[in-house]
Amino acid sequence: MNPKEVTAKKNSPIGIFDSGYGGLTILNEIKKQLPEYDYIYLGDNARTPYGTRSFDVVYKYTLQCVTKLFEMGCQLVILACNTASAKALRSIQQRDLPLIDPNRRVLGVIRPTVEVINTITKSGHVGLLATAGTVQSESYPLEIKKLYPEIKVSSEACPLWVPLIENNEHNGDGADFFVKKHLQNILFADSQIDTLILGCTHYPLLIDKIKRYLPQNIQVVSQGELVANSLANYLKRHTEMADKCSKNGTINYFTTESVEKFASSASIFMNGNIEAIHLELD
Ligand code: DGL
């Protein structure tokens, strides 16, 4: 199937966009909660990682992919990538959407995570583990400050975690060194932290290892379920959008990389054989 055929079926799938494979951890949870909807997953695998790229580049790439998803019929797109949510979401929502189509929506993964953080932390001290790009953007501390000014946030960039996972080395002994290193750094920065946000869609694959090196009183917050809850809630509140989204329970995967590479790496994130369609971005 090609992008035009997806549109020709008069589908309005929900677009799930990520720079690579990490968004599959979000899609997994979304489809558990909302199995009736149609989805298109688009991984910009040819240009991943976004986490080390500048604001301008992440914005440009993200907008290009969102526009593609709109062309494929999506009325609603979720940026299932923290880096894109941190560096591109606001500009797309405020500057581009009114010009492209004011009735379409693009939502991110930071807000759904931040919104519930006050219900998880007891000490009011929260740690963020994320890519360098997300940390530098300061999106998490700024968003948390807006909602819960009393919460203190410390951040730690973990630049090697994504490549470890993408190379299927996250369960190996080598990964332990880099997991311990960043956990030590963040707990050294603030010893009162009782909640750690996994602010990168890849990191849930490291959750067992992360928990192994943390004191038991520290909660590890993984985003998939939170984003799925928030989307379900959004669709309940916005029936006009829910009505526009088609519901045949289908998922189509698109990648800017080769389909063979996508199939082999995606299997690290999802069980089963995932057949993607190659998408050329102009
Ligand atoms: N998906 C990205 C995120 O959640 C991580 C991968 C990348 O750096 O592109 O931040």
Residues whose N, C-alpha, C, O or C-beta is under 5 A from the ligand:
A	BS01	DGL	S19 G22 T48 P49 Y50 G51 T52 A80 C81 N82 T83 T131 V162 G199 C200 T201 H202
